[in-house]
């Protein structure tokens, strides 16, 4: 799987699990809702710093954004 797609899927899943909207993430992170939407669709190639900052908003380790989901 493409890394951008993996990060986008993980971010969207973790955001929803925490009950956050893209707009709420925008307010907490400073990244625009359009950026977050593009990220979730695998259209962005975030830097390591961006991954770290977004993970902080979600209250997770940045590693969770790049870890493939376990199949099972």
N, C-alpha and C positions, 0 to 999 in steps of 0.2 A: 504494500500500500504506500502511496505517496505520503511523505512526511507532512505536507501541508494539509492533506485530507485527514490524516490521523490526529493532528493537533486540533483541527477544526471540530471533528467529531467528539473528541475528548472534552474540549472546552464547552461545547454546547451541552453535552450530557451532564457535566459537572455543574454548569450554571443552572440547568433545569432542576437537578437534584437539590440544589440549595434554594430553589424557589425565586431565583433572580431573573429579571427581564434584562434584555440587552440595554435598555435605557438606564436601569439601576446600575449595571456594570459601567456604563458610560459615566454616570455621576460619581461613582467611587474611584474610577481609574483615570479619567481624563481622556481615554480613547473614545473616539466618536462611535455612535451606534452603527454608522455605515462601516467603519473599520471592523467592529466586532462581528457584524453580519458577514462581511467578506471573509474574515478569519474563519468563521464557522462553516462557510461554504468551501473552504480550502483554496480561496483565491489570494490569500496573503502568505507571505513568507516572513513570519515574525523573527525578530532578533532574540537572542538569549535573554537580554534584558527585558524585552517586552513580555516574553513568556514568564519570567520571574515576577514581573509587576502584575500581570493578569492572574497568576496563580495566587499571589498574595490577596487579591480581591476575593478569590474563591475560598481562601483559607486552606489551600492544598500546597503540596510541594510541586515545584515546576516539573519535576520528573513525571508526575502523573499526567501531564499534558502530552508527553512524548512516549508513554508506555502503551503498547498495544493491549487491547482488552483480551482477557483470557477467554478462550473458546471452551464451551462446555455446556 
